[in-house]
Amino acid sequence: MSFSSDMFALELKKDPSIRQVYKLATSIHGIFEQASEKILMTDRLRREAVDYEKKLGSITSRGMSLEKLQADLDRCHQAREPKS
């Protein structure tokens, strides 16, 4: 510990009001740290949701193209079949 840390520790032991302020300050720090973590997690989840929406849109548009290709292929097969 440094000299100032030692003095601060002594003041904490001596004065209950300083001890209470210190506890409140550390509590507030912890609350802000938790809030910051939740904000970062929310941001990450939102970015992931946007990525998944883009992927879903891409898959959906490809799915429609596949349906169209299948319909075209079916028409080609029907056109090649001998008519009775």
GUZA-442836 format. One record per residue (C-alpha): y, x, z; residue in one letter. Coordinates in steps of 0.5 Angstrom, whole numbers, padded with zeros to 4 digits, always signed. Each point is the difference from the previous one (the first is absolute). Example, Ala and Ser with C-alpha at 12.3 -4.5 7.8 and 13.67 -1.06 7.14 Angstrom:
-0009+0025+0016A;+0007+0002-0002S;
REM end
This chain:
+0000+0000+0000M;+0007+0002-0001S;+0006+0000+0005F;+0003-0006-0002S;-0007-0004-0001S;-0001+0003+0008D;+0006-0003+0002M;-0001-0007-0004F;-0007+0000+0004A;+0004+0001+0006L;+0005-0005-0001E;-0006-0005-0002L;-0003+0001+0007K;+0006-0001+0004K;+0004-0006-0003D;-0004-0006-0001P;+0005-0003-0005S;-0001+0006-0005I;-0007-0001+0001R;+0001-0007-0003Q;+0004+0002-0005V;-0005+0005-0003Y;-0005-0005+0001K;+0004-0005-0004L;+0002+0005-0005A;-0008+0003-0001T;-0002-0008-0001S;+0006-0001-0005I;-0003+0006-0004H;-0007-0002+0000G;+0002-0007-0002I;+0004+0003-0006F;-0005+0004-0002E;-0005-0006+0000Q;+0005-0004-0004A;+0001+0006-0005S;-0008+0001-0001E;+0000-0008-0002K;+0005+0000-0005I;-0003+0006-0003L;-0007-0003+0000M;+0004-0007-0003T;+0003+0004-0005D;-0007+0004-0002R;-0003-0007+0000L;+0005-0003-0005R;+0000+0006-0005R;-0008-0001+0000E;+0001-0008-0001A;+0004+0002-0006V;-0005+0004-0003D;-0005-0005+0001Y;+0004-0005-0003E;+0001+0005-0006K;-0007+0001-0001K;-0002-0007+0001L;+0005-0002-0006G;-0003+0006-0004S;-0007-0003+0001I;+0002-0007-0001T;+0003+0002-0007S;-0006+0004-0002R;-0004-0006+0002G;+0004-0004-0005M;-0001+0005-0005S;-0007+0000+0001L;-0001-0007-0001E;+0004+0000-0006K;-0005+0006-0003L;-0006-0004+0002Q;+0002-0006-0003A;+0002+0004-0007D;-0007+0003+0001L;-0003-0007+0000D;+0003-0002-0006R;-0002+0006-0004C;-0007-0001+0002H;+0001-0008-0002Q;+0003+0002-0006A;-0006+0005-0002R;-0006-0005+0002E;-0003-0003-0006P;+0002-0007-0001K;-0005-0005+0000S;
REM end
